[in-house]
Amino acid sequence: MMESILAGIALALTWESILAVIAGVVAGQLLGAIPGLTATMTVALLIPYTYYLEPWVGVPMLLGMFKGSLFGSSITAILVKTPGTPAAAATVMDGYPLAQQGKGEKACKMALYSSVFGDSFSDIVLIFGASFLAAIALNFGPAEYTLLVAFSLMTMGFISGARIWKGIFAMLLGMLLGIVGLDPVTATPRLTMGFLELEEGIGLIPMLIGFLAVAEVLRQMELPRKQLATSTVSFSDDPADRRVSWLEFRGVLPTLLKSSSLGTAVGALPGISATVAAFLAYNEARRTSKTPEKFGKGALEGVAAPESANNAVSGANLVPMMAFGIPGDIAAALILSALLIQGITPGPVIFRDNPEPIYAIFTALLLANLVNLILGHGLIRIARRVVTVPKRVLFPVVIVIAAAGAYAMRGSLFDIQLVVVFGLLGWALTKLAFPTVPLLIGFILMPILESNLRISMLIAGSVPDPLAYFFARPAFVTLMAVMTLLLILVLRRIFRDRQAARAAGMKGG
């Protein structure tokens, strides 16, 4: 056993493997920063070439690319409110306000440290607890997924802003947009308005780019002409605003641990993406924060939570794949295909039949985190120079990149039109002071909620006692009890906060 581990570490530390990890991280960071050009797309294109590389060289390169892309996408999310990948959409909520306050470099460094922390956390869990976590993940079926997603939507609607009705309205609007397309069971078109392109549903990338980036450009274009001649993002000269102090890092450490744990748990559940993990972590961090009113205005916790969670998914989604041969998401499925090309079949016997390549891959995972940390500082410096150009110069570039990113996904001009439509919608909702987070979460989670709910109802309808299908499942009963308790705590906190606000208002009056 120990000989296999040491041999695997030696393979991972060869110059070929190290160079492959570095190349993967660099490519991932650069591609992740470009809207639409996700690392998943690039990984898919590079998989055939891994046939000519050893598994401890080709697979770590693919993993390094995926890890680098998650951090790279947060740079543009923070500085120009344009997430490179959907997983960075939640980072916009507090990262961009920090950049507007001159603390963009601090926010980027917090995103970097959080990304590396979440990555390392999930990789360690993968190495030491793959079989245990995968066994738990296999107990989650459609009923449990339905309960988990419904709870997330419910709590997000309640705590999303000062006015609950606006949060609920935004969430319901997002859910409505999420059901556009063909019915998953009957294949009947819904809300497509006669457009064949909408039968596939609204693309996530065009929606995010339009709703976040284009809407912000429209809002900024309302500024006076003199302000448009200033830099897009100004950086404070105060050294404290350009770094993350140990005190600040220690302050968000509980959030990092909690969000990394959540991201690891979500990543171990097949079918749940890093985007969902990021929004769930942001939601939970805001719910449990001592200062929830700072979220959305530039809270470091609001950057740390989604970044650590979405990066924790990258290691955890390999858990069911390594233990049972079941990929957790698209990225894991691509890694699975790369291993199969090499003649390595993941599953219960993988550690018996191919121990050395697997331990080499595990070592390369940790090495990629170190490389990501080192090279990330260089990417931040480059990005800082790019965004100091005047707004009137950068905004047209953002629009062009947004259109190109939306077009790149499906090669459809209709997606560019969607970018414009969602840009106008996002601008209008911002003007009316509606929160954006519930709409995004509703849009992302609604397809997952609907598909699992429909499957659960079909299964329950095929048995004599439908309730027995749900309450005979220990995982469902346990999850329901936990969710009910958490919902009571959320409602109690909302009630107390409103009572306190009402008392303060009466006192002030």
N, C-alpha and C positions, 0 to 999 in steps of 0.2 A: 504493500500500500504506500508506504513512505517513499519507496524507490520510484514508484510511478509519479507521485507528486513532485519529487525533485527533478525527475526527467522532464516532466511537463513544464516546470518553471524554467529549466535550461533551454527548452525549445522556444519558449516565449521571449527569452532574452537574447536570442540570436539577432544579428544586425538586420537580417531580412524581415523578421517579425516586427522589430522596433520601427524600421523605416515604413513598413506597411501601416502600422498604427498611426504614425505621424502623418502620412499621406492621407489616410482616411479621415482623421480629425480635421486637418486643414481643409480638405474638400467639403466635409460636412459643415464646418463653420461658414464657409463662403456660400455654399448652396443654400444653407438654412436661412441666410440673411436675405435671399432673393425670394420675394413672394411668388408662390406657385411652383418653384423648382424645389420640391421637397426631397429629402434624402431617400425616402422610400422609392421614389421614381428612379433615382440614380443607382441605388442598391440593386434594383431589379435589372437595370441595364448592365451592371458589372458582374452579375452572378455567373454568366457563362465563362468569363475570364478567370474565375477562381478555380476552374478545372485544371488550369495550368500551374496553379500554386499549391503549396502544401496547405493542409487545413489550418495549421497554426499560424499561417501567413495570410491566407485569403479571408478567412472568417473574421479574425480580429480587425482587418482593414474595413470590412463591412460594418462591424460593430462600432469602430471608431468613427466612421462616417455618420452613423445614426446618432451617436452621442454628441458629436460636434454640431450637428444640425440643430439639435434642441437648444443648445446655447446660442448659436449664431442667430437663430430666429428671434431671440429675446432682445438682441441689440437694436434691430430696426423697430421692434415693438415698443421699446423704451424711448428711443430718440425721435422717431418720426411717426409713431403710432401706427406702424404697419407691420404686423406680425409676419415673419417669414414663413412659418408653418402654423396650422391651426392650434397646436399645443401651446403656442405663446400668446394666444388671444387674451387669456386671463392676466398675463403679465402687464398688458397695456393699462389695466385699470389703476394701478398705483405707480407703475414705472414711468409712464408718460407725465403725470403730474409732477413727479420728482424732477424729471428733465426740464419741465417748464419753470421749476424753482431754481435752476442752475445746478442741480444735483444729479445730472445725468450720468456722470462718471461713477458716482457712488452707487446709483441704482444698477448700472451695468456690472459693477464689481460684486454687488450683492447677488445679482442673478448668476454670475459666474461661480461664486462660492456655494450658492444654494444648489446649482446644477451639479457641481462636483460632489457635494455632500449627499444629495439624493442618489446620484449614480453609485457612489461608493457604498452607501447603505444597502441598496437593493442588490448590488453585486455580492456583498458579504452574505446577505440572506440567501441568495441563489447558491453560493458555494456550500453553505453549511445547512440549509434547510429546504432544499428543493423538493425532496420527497414529501416532507410534512406539509408544506404549503400547497403542493399540487393535490394532495389528498383532500384538503379543505376545499380547494377550488372545484374539484369534481363534484362536490355536494351541492354546488350552486346550479340550479336549473332555471327555467323561464320564470317560475313563480318568485324565486328569490331576487332575480334581476328586476322584475316588475316592482317589487316592494322597495328595493334600494333606490331605483330611479324616481319612483313616485315620492318618496320621502325627500329626496334631494330637491325636486321641483317645488314641493310644498314649503319647505323651510326657506328656500331662496326667495320665493314670492313674499314671505313675511318680513324678512330682514334686509331687503334690498335697498330701502330708502326711508326717508322721513315719512312719506305717505304710502301706506300699505297698498292702497288701491292702484297706485301707479306701478308699483312693483308687480302686482298680480296681473295687471293689464299687459305690461311688457312681456311677462312670462307667457301668458296665453297667446299673445301675438306671435311670439317665437315658436310656440307649439303649433300654431296654425300654419306658419310657414314651413314647419318641419314635416307636415303631412302632405305637402304638395307632391304630386307624382302619382304613380300607379299604386293601387291598393296592394299590399304585400300578399294577400290571400286570393282575392278575386281578380286582380290585375285591371280593375276599373280605374280610369283616369279621375283624379280628384284635384279640383282647383287649378287645372292646367290652362284654362281659358283658351283652349284650342291650340296652344303652342306644343308642338311635338317635342321640343327640347326640354319642356318641363315634365315630361313623362318620366324622366330619370330622376326627378326631384331637383331641388335647388342646390347647386354645387356649394360646398362649404367654403372653398377658397374664394369664389366671387363674392359670396355673401360677407365674409369677414373683411376682405379687402375694401369693398364698398362701404360697409357699415362702419368700419373703423378709420381706414386711411382717407378715403375720398370724402367722407363726412367731415373729418377734421380739416382737410384742405379747404372745403367750402366754408367752414366756420372761420378759418384763419383769413380767407380772402375778404371777409367783411371788415377786416381791420383797416385803419387809415393807410394811405399810400406810404407814409414815412415809416410805419412799422413794418411794412412788407419789404423795405430795403434793409432791415436789420437781419442779423444771423437767425437761421432757423432755430437753433438751440444755442443758448448762451451758457457757458460754464462758469461757475463761481471761482474766484481766485482764492477763496478760503480753503486751505488744505483739508480742513475737516469735512468739506462738502465734496471732496474728490477721492475719499477713501472710506473704507468701512473699518471703524475702530473695533478693538477687541470687545469693548463694552457694548457696542451696537450688535456685534455678532453674537455675543453671549445673550443679549436680550431677545434675539430671535431664535436662539437654539431650541427652546421648547417647540416653537412652530416648525422648525426644520425637522425635528424628530417625529412630531405628529404627522406632518405632511409627507415625509418620506415613508413612514409606516403605512399611511393611507395609499400613497402611490404604489407601494410594493404590493399591498393587498389587492388593489384594483388591477395592477398589471398581471397578477397571478390568475385573474378571472378571464377566461377566454372571451374575446369579443369587445372588451372595454378598452378604449384608446387612451393615449396620453392626454388628449384634449379634455376628456371627461374627468380624468384624475386631477388635472390642473384646476378646473372649475370647482370640483368637489372640495379640494384642499383650500381654495380661496374662500369658499362658502364657510367651511368649518373654522378657518382661522378668524374670519370676521365674527362668526357666531360666538367664539370662545374668547375673543380678545377683550382686554380690560378697557381698551379705547376703540370700540368699533366705529365711532364717529370719524376717526382719522382715515378709515379705508375709503379709497376713491379720491383722496386728496393728497396722497404721497406718503403712505405708510410703508416702511421697509418690510414689515410682515406681509404686506400685500404683494411684494415681489418675491420674498423668500418662499412663501407657501406654494404658489403654482409652479415655480421653477424647480423646487426640490421634488414636488410630486410628479411632474411630467417626466423628469429625468429618472426618477425611481422606477418608472414603468419599464424603461429600457432593459434593465436587468431582470426584473420580475416577470416580464412576459416570456422569458426563456425557461421559467420554472416548470410549467406544465409540459413544455416541449422536451426539456431534458429528462424529466422524470417519466413521462407517459407518451411522448411523441405527439402531443397535442399543442400546436402553436397558439400563443395567446393573442396575437394580432397579426396584421399584415407584415410588419417588420420581422416578427418571429417566424412567420411562414416563409419569408425569403431566406432567413438564416437556415431554416430547416432544409430548404431546397439546396442550399450551398453545401450543407453537410451530406445530404444524400448523393450529390454529385461526387463527393469525395469517398463515397462508400461507407459512410458512418450513419447508422440508423439510430436516432435518439429513442430512448425508452428505458425500461427498467434495467436492461442488461448493458447499457452504454458504458457504465463505469467498469464493467468486467471485460468487455470486448475491446474498447478503445480508451483506456484510461489516460494515456500520455497526451494525445491530442486534446482531450477535454480539459485536463488540468492546465495545459498550455493556453487554451482559450480563456479559462478562468483568470489566469495570471495576466493575459493580455487585456482583459476587461479592466482590471485595476490599473494597468499601465496606461491605458487610454484615458482614464480619469486624470492621471498626473499630467499627461501631455495636454489634455484639454485645459487644465488649470494654467499651465505655463503659456501656451499659445493664445489663450483667451485674453490675456493682458495686451498682447500685440494687436489683436483684433479690435479691442476697445480703443487703443490709440489711433488706429486707422479710421475707425468710425467717427471718432471725435473730430478729426480733420475734415471729413466729408460733410458733416452736418453743420459746419460753421459758415457755409456759403449762405448768401441772402435768401430769404424766404421766396422772393419772386423768381429766383433761379431754381431752387430745389423743388418747389411745388409742382411745376410742370413735369419735372423728372419723376416725381412720385406718381403723378397721374399716368405717365407713359409706362413706368415699371408696373403699376397696378394693372393696367390693361394687358401688358405682356404676360404678367403672372397669371391672370385669369384665363387668357387665351391658351397658355401653355398646357393647362390641365387636360382639356378635351379638344383643343384646336377648333373652338367654336366662337364665332363672333357674337353669338347670343349671350355668352358669358360676360363679354365686355358690356353689353347692354344691362345685364344684371348688376354689374358693378356700379353703373350710373344710377340705376333705380335704388339700390340699397344705400348708395351714397346720399341721395336725396332723403331717403327715409331716416337714416341715421342723423342727418343734419336737422331734420324737422323734430325728431324726438328729443334731441339735445336742446333745441330752442324751447321746447315745452317742458323741459326739466324731467323727462322720463329716464329712469335708470336703464343702462344698457346691458348690464350683466344678466338680469333675468331673461331678457330676450335671447341673448346668445345661448344661455344654458337651455332654455326651452327648445330652441331650434336644434341644438346638438343632441339633446337627450330624447326628444320626442320619437324619432324613429326606433330607438332602442326600446323605449317604453311600449310603443305600439306593437312591435313585432313579438316581444316577449309576452305581453298581455294577451294577444290573439292566440299565441301558441298555448299559453296556460289555459285559456278558456276552451280551446278545442280539446285539449287533453282531459280537462275536468268534465267536459260534456260527454266524453266517451265512457265514463265510469258511472256506476249506479249512484254513488253518493259524491257529488262534486266537492263538497266541503272536506270530505275525507282526503281528497287528493292534496289539498293545501295543508291541513292540520295534522296529517300523518307524516309530514316531512319535518324532522327535527330542525333542520337549518332554517326553514321558513318560520317555524314557531319561535325559535331563538331570535332571529332577525326582527320579527314583528315585535317581540317584547322589548328589545333594545331600541328600536325606532320609536315605539310608543313612549318610552321613558324620555328619550331625547326630545321628542316633540313637546311633551309636557314642560320640560325644562326651557325650551325655546319660547313657548307661549308665556310662561311665568316671567321670563326675562323681559319680553316685550311689554308685558303688562306693568312690570315694575318701572321700566324706563319711561313709559308714557305717564305713569303716575308721578314720577319724579319731575318730568318735564312740565306737567300740568301744575305741580306745586311750585316749581321755580317761576312759571309764568304768573301765577297768582301773586307770588311774593314780589316779583318785579313790578307787577301792576299796582 
